[in-house]
Amino acid sequence: MAETASGRSVIMTEMITKRFGKREEIGAVNDLSIQVHRGETFGLLGPNGSGKTTTIRILNGIIRPSTGRAWVNGYDVLTEPVGVKTSTGLLAETPGMYEKLSPAEYLEFMGALYNVPKDILPRRIDQLLTLFRLGDRRDELMEGFSKGMKQKVLIAAALIHDPPIIFLDEPTSALDPRASLMVKDLIKELSEKANKTIFVSSHILSLIEEVCDRIAVINQGRLVALGTSKQIQDASGASDLEEAFMRLTGGVDREELLSWRNGHAP
């Protein structure tokens, strides 16, 4: 386990690149260097297909970068993948869920996968069900839950082994405005009450701007801006984050714009 360059940094990448294809002709991430500080909520903002999910998969030890290096909680993603995975909880963009289980059963199953000690697991499950206000539905089958309720359970599952770092990949992408607002509140609660470092990726500006302390904007796999929302606006000469984003990424398509303003802007 190595020390990061900064005592405050719990996630650090140095010029990571990921290319796909038989000849690695398709670049998903290109020379990306970022640092995420302990305890902050950090946003990775970019259009669809800009490399956000690829970056998260690299940082969780799921895929290897083609070049470059990265560390998570002091662990090298290339040489210490087990340390990385025990340090992180991941809500994937398209997670699987066993809907024939209840929330309590699902969390027990996930806890066993993460080797949470049996004498600790029941108390951890109770705490998470209380935190996410699922206690009164702990024994109901999840097949009858709304998308928002299922997302709650999935975020709870990402926390079952009490990792210091939480990755949320497009956590509101399939949710209606009411459920999106609920997830925003959960992210704020985790940041304020659970003392977690949270890494959120999304193409939805309202989510990133509302919950994140700092934001990295990427386009075509490259970092194009980094800082607070105001810093990014000032640097690009924009009046708000939406205008800054459009200037930095060369505009957006109509479907994305509608998703920000209608479906995901409570």
Protein Blocks (a to p, Z undefined) as FASTA:
>chain_A
ZZdfblklmbdcehiacdedjklpacfbghiacdddehiacdddddehilpmmmmmmmno
maccfbdcddeehiafklmmmlmmmmpccddfbdcddfkbcfklmmmmmmmmnopafklm
mmmmmmmmmmnopmmmmmgcfklpcfklmmmmmmmmmmmnopabdcdehkllmpcfklmm
mmmmmmmmmmmmnopacddddfbfklmmmmpmbdcddeehiafbecdfklmmmmnopabf
klmmmmmnopaafklmmmmmmmmmZZ
